[in-house]
Amino acid sequence: MQNEGSLALVTGAAGWLGRRLVHTLAVRSEDAVIGELWAPRRVVGMVLSEQEGAALRSSNVAVIEGDLTRPADCARLCEGAKGATLFHTAGVIHPRRARDFFQVNVVGTRNLLQAAAAAGVRRVVVTSSNSPCGTNRGPDDVFDESSPYHPYMGYGRSKMEMELLVKEFHSRGALETVIVRPPWFYGPFQPPRQTRFFKMVRDGKGPIVGGGKNRRSMAYIDNLCQGLLLAEDREIANGQTYWIADERAYTMNEVIDTVERLLEGEFGMPCAHKRLRLPGWTAEVAMVGDGALQGLGLYQQELHVFSEMNKTIACSIDKARRELGYRPAVALEEGMRRSIAWCMAEGLLPG
């Protein structure tokens, strides 16, 4: 790998993806390495608070407190980082106010890119989302990198604006950039909302909206880290956008059935063997309500998530396979097995 041993900067270092990426960059072990054996790196991670950063510090990892919305904090992260790679994983997904999408995802990213360009950072690998493209037009439709923007709600619009900003910095030669679009990801270090999903499946409340045959691309966290590292390393990736996900999309029925089977069959956790089944139109009503609420500047996480539950969000990873050599090694069953095992080890299940 051409970047072995070089400095890596990581925003959102205490987040779900950030923690796993920092570990992957800084530790030379089979647990941390996907595919090739990469040497440990020096990492500087940005976190919002001292408490968040305490668990990250090690001989290879330095942590600074900072906020993307403050230009001085971004400049401090990038200080002395000439030639480094910046992995931008920070962002707001479920804020308290709709305007926070744009304050963090757009303004914060602009501050970061300006600081990186001024400091001589070599390449910025930016984590985006499926949301700039919205949802698929039909059950058999699949997004690829030529799919047009059709952002879903405030989050999708903010990520679209973020991507356009990244492309602008690249087009004027200020930075090497790569945009990585992961869909719904899963794995260790998951936030409470994902553990809540496991509990809902266990208790017979796993939501099936509209029959459950809608497909969802998902990205196991280590597959995603592999994609980010390849996006950093491959020269061809400069200026490009890549979808990074598991090998194939899964139906919602398959996702919930897999979680239930693992919880009971491998982890000895009795399950109710029921589903919370709702007609597809209920998600459409939720979508209207979500849009109206965000129009008033408000945001409600459960309403937003429910509005997507009957929709297909599926992507192709062909470009990443062809240009980056991306090979997702973990699929749904093994990824969910590892996710549940992590929850059990952390005392989060049962609960």
C-alpha positions in Angstrom: 0.0 0.0 0.0 1.5 3.3 -1.0 0.3 5.2 2.1 1.6 2.8 4.7 3.0 4.6 7.7 1.7 8.0 6.6 -0.3 10.3 8.8 -4.1 9.9 8.8 -6.6 12.4 10.1 -10.1 11.3 11.0 -13.1 13.4 11.8 -15.9 11.9 13.8 -13.4 9.6 15.4 -15.6 8.7 18.3 -18.6 7.8 16.0 -19.6 4.4 14.9 -17.6 4.4 11.7 -14.9 6.7 13.0 -14.0 4.4 15.9 -13.7 1.3 13.7 -11.7 3.2 11.1 -9.3 4.6 13.7 -8.8 1.1 15.1 -8.2 -0.3 11.5 -5.6 2.4 10.7 -3.7 2.3 14.0 -3.6 -1.4 14.9 -1.8 -4.1 12.9 -3.9 -7.2 13.6 -6.1 -9.6 11.8 -9.1 -8.0 13.5 -8.3 -4.6 12.2 -7.2 -5.5 8.6 -9.5 -6.4 5.8 -7.9 -8.1 2.8 -4.3 -7.0 2.8 -2.1 -6.6 5.9 -1.6 -2.9 6.3 1.0 -1.4 8.6 -0.2 0.7 11.6 -0.5 4.4 11.0 -0.2 7.5 13.0 -3.7 8.8 13.5 -5.1 12.1 14.7 -8.8 12.0 15.4 -11.2 14.9 16.0 -13.9 14.4 18.7 -16.4 16.7 20.3 -15.4 16.2 23.9 -12.6 14.9 26.1 -14.9 12.1 27.3 -15.5 10.8 23.8 -11.7 10.8 23.1 -10.6 9.0 26.2 -11.1 5.5 24.8 -9.3 6.2 21.5 -5.9 7.4 22.7 -3.0 5.0 22.2 0.6 5.0 21.2 -0.5 5.6 17.6 -3.6 7.7 18.1 -3.7 11.4 19.2 -7.0 13.0 19.9 -8.1 16.7 19.7 -11.3 18.2 20.7 -13.0 20.2 18.0 -16.2 21.2 16.2 -16.4 21.3 12.4 -18.5 24.4 12.5 -15.5 26.3 14.0 -12.9 27.0 11.3 -10.1 27.3 13.9 -10.8 23.8 15.1 -10.5 22.5 11.6 -7.3 24.4 11.1 -5.9 22.9 14.3 -6.7 19.3 13.1 -4.9 19.9 9.8 -1.9 21.7 11.3 1.4 20.0 10.3 -0.5 17.5 8.1 1.1 18.2 4.7 0.9 15.1 2.6 -1.5 13.4 5.0 -4.9 11.8 4.2 -8.0 13.1 5.8 -10.9 10.7 6.3 -14.0 12.8 6.8 -16.6 10.5 8.6 -18.2 13.2 10.8 -21.8 14.3 10.1 -25.2 14.7 11.5 -27.8 12.0 10.6 -30.5 12.5 13.3 -30.3 16.1 14.6 -32.6 17.9 17.0 -33.2 20.6 14.4 -33.4 20.3 10.6 -31.0 23.3 10.1 -28.3 21.3 11.8 -28.0 19.1 8.7 -26.7 22.0 6.8 -24.7 23.6 9.6 -22.6 20.5 10.1 -22.7 18.5 6.8 -22.3 21.5 4.5 -20.7 24.4 6.5 -18.6 22.1 8.6 -17.3 20.3 5.5 -16.5 23.6 3.8 -14.5 24.6 6.9 -12.7 21.3 6.9 -11.8 21.4 3.1 -10.5 24.9 3.4 -8.3 23.9 6.3 -7.0 20.8 4.5 -6.2 22.7 1.4 -4.3 25.4 3.3 -2.3 22.8 5.2 -1.3 20.8 2.1 -3.3 17.6 2.9 -2.8 15.2 0.0 -6.2 13.5 -0.3 -9.6 13.8 1.4 -11.8 10.7 1.5 -15.4 11.9 2.3 -18.1 9.7 3.6 -21.4 10.5 2.1 -24.7 8.5 2.0 -27.3 6.9 -0.3 -29.6 9.9 0.6 -28.4 12.3 -2.1 -29.9 9.8 -4.6 -32.9 9.2 -2.5 -34.8 5.9 -3.0 -34.9 3.7 -6.1 -37.6 4.2 -8.7 -38.8 0.7 -8.4 -38.1 -2.7 -6.7 -35.7 -3.8 -9.4 -33.9 -0.5 -9.8 -30.2 -0.2 -8.7 -28.2 3.0 -8.1 -24.8 3.4 -9.7 -22.4 6.3 -9.9 -24.3 7.7 -12.9 -27.6 7.9 -11.0 -28.8 11.5 -10.8 -29.3 13.4 -7.6 -32.8 13.1 -6.1 -32.2 13.8 -2.4 -34.4 12.4 0.3 -35.4 15.1 2.8 -33.1 17.5 4.6 -30.4 14.9 5.2 -30.2 14.0 1.6 -30.1 17.6 0.5 -27.3 18.4 2.9 -25.3 15.4 1.7 -25.9 16.4 -1.9 -24.6 19.9 -1.2 -21.6 18.4 0.6 -20.8 16.3 -2.4 -21.0 19.3 -4.8 -18.7 21.2 -2.5 -16.2 18.4 -2.5 -16.3 18.2 -6.3 -15.8 22.0 -6.5 -12.6 21.8 -4.4 -11.3 19.0 -6.6 -12.2 20.8 -9.9 -10.1 23.8 -9.0 -7.2 21.7 -8.0 -7.2 22.5 -4.3 -7.3 18.9 -3.1 -7.4 15.3 -4.2 -10.8 14.0 -3.2 -12.8 10.8 -3.2 -16.5 10.5 -2.3 -17.7 7.2 -0.7 -21.4 6.4 -0.5 -22.3 3.8 2.0 -26.0 2.8 2.6 -27.3 1.5 5.9 -24.2 0.1 7.7 -23.9 -2.3 10.6 -21.4 -3.8 12.9 -19.5 -3.3 16.2 -19.6 0.1 17.9 -23.2 0.5 16.8 -25.2 3.4 18.3 -28.3 2.8 20.5 -30.7 3.0 17.5 -29.2 -0.2 16.0 -29.4 -2.0 19.3 -33.0 -0.9 19.7 -33.6 -2.6 16.3 -32.3 -5.9 17.7 -34.5 -5.6 20.7 -37.6 -4.9 18.5 -36.8 -8.1 16.5 -36.4 -10.1 19.7 -39.7 -8.7 21.1 -41.7 -9.4 18.0 -41.9 -5.8 16.9 -39.5 -5.9 13.9 -41.2 -3.6 11.4 -42.3 -5.0 8.1 -44.0 -2.3 6.0 -45.6 -3.2 2.8 -44.7 -6.9 2.8 -41.0 -6.7 3.4 -39.9 -7.5 -0.1 -38.2 -4.1 -0.6 -34.5 -4.5 -0.9 -31.8 -2.6 1.1 -28.1 -2.5 0.3 -26.1 -2.6 3.6 -22.5 -2.2 4.4 -20.8 -4.2 7.2 -18.5 -1.8 9.0 -15.2 -3.6 8.0 -16.3 -3.8 4.4 -16.8 0.0 4.5 -13.4 0.5 6.1 -11.8 -1.5 3.3 -13.6 0.7 0.8 -12.3 3.9 2.5 -8.7 2.6 2.6 -8.8 1.6 -1.0 -10.3 5.0 -1.9 -7.3 6.6 -0.2 -4.7 4.3 -1.9 -5.7 4.0 -5.5 -4.6 6.8 -7.8 -7.5 6.2 -10.1 -9.9 7.2 -7.3 -8.9 10.8 -7.3 -12.0 12.9 -8.2 -14.3 9.9 -8.2 -17.4 8.7 -6.4 -18.0 5.1 -5.3 -20.8 3.1 -3.8 -19.5 0.9 -1.0 -21.7 -1.9 0.3 -22.0 -5.6 0.8 -22.0 -7.9 -2.3 -25.8 -7.7 -2.7 -28.9 -6.1 -1.3 -31.1 -7.9 1.2 -34.9 -7.8 1.5 -36.3 -6.4 4.8 -37.7 -9.9 5.5 -34.2 -11.4 5.1 -32.7 -8.8 7.4 -35.2 -9.4 10.2 -35.3 -13.1 9.8 -31.5 -13.3 10.0 -31.3 -11.2 13.2 -34.1 -13.3 14.8 -32.4 -16.6 13.8 -29.1 -15.5 15.3 -30.5 -14.1 18.5 -32.3 -17.3 19.3 -30.3 -20.0 17.6 -26.7 -18.9 18.4 -27.1 -16.5 21.4 -29.9 -18.3 23.3 -32.2 -15.3 23.4 -35.9 -16.3 23.2 -37.7 -14.4 20.5 -41.4 -13.7 20.1 -41.4 -14.9 16.4 -43.8 -12.1 15.4 -43.5 -9.0 13.2 -45.0 -5.6 13.4 -46.7 -5.7 10.0 -48.1 -2.5 8.5 -49.4 -1.6 5.0 -47.1 0.3 2.7 -49.3 3.4 2.7 -48.5 4.1 6.3 -44.8 4.8 5.4 -46.1 7.2 2.7 -48.1 9.1 5.3 -45.0 9.2 7.5 -43.1 10.6 4.6 -45.6 13.5 4.2 -45.5 14.1 7.9 -41.7 14.0 7.9 -41.5 16.5 5.1 -43.9 18.9 6.8 -42.1 18.7 10.1 -38.7 19.4 8.5 -40.3 22.3 6.6 -41.1 23.8 10.0 -37.4 23.3 11.0 -38.1 20.3 13.2 -36.9 16.7 13.0 -38.3 13.5 14.5 -36.0 10.4 14.1 -38.6 7.7 14.4 -40.9 9.3 11.9 -38.1 9.8 9.4 -36.8 6.2 9.7 -40.4 4.8 9.4 -40.9 6.8 6.2 -38.2 4.7 4.5 -39.2 1.3 5.7 -41.2 0.3 2.6 -38.7 1.6 0.1 -36.0 0.0 -1.9 -32.5 1.5 -1.5 -30.1 -0.7 -3.5 -26.8 0.1 -5.2 -24.2 -1.5 -7.4 -20.6 -1.9 -6.3 -19.3 -2.8 -9.7 -17.3 0.4 -10.1 -15.6 0.0 -6.8 -14.8 -3.7 -7.6 -13.4 -2.7 -11.0 -11.4 0.4 -10.1 -10.5 -0.1 -6.5 -10.2 -3.9 -6.2 -13.0 -3.7 -3.5 -14.0 -7.2 -2.3 -16.5 -7.2 0.6 -15.6 -10.2 2.7 -18.5 -10.1 5.2 -22.2 -10.6 4.3 -25.3 -10.2 6.3 -25.4 -13.3 8.5 -21.7 -13.1 9.6 -21.9 -9.3 10.0 -25.1 -9.5 12.2 -23.5 -12.4 14.2 -20.5 -10.1 15.0 -22.8 -7.2 15.7 -24.9 -9.2 18.2 -21.7 -10.6 19.8 -20.4 -7.1 20.4 -23.7 -6.0 21.9 -23.6 -9.0 24.3 -20.0 -8.3 25.3 -21.0 -4.7 26.0 -23.9 -5.7 28.1 -26.4 -4.1 25.8 -28.5 -7.3 25.2 -30.7 -8.6 26.6 -32.3 -5.5 28.0 
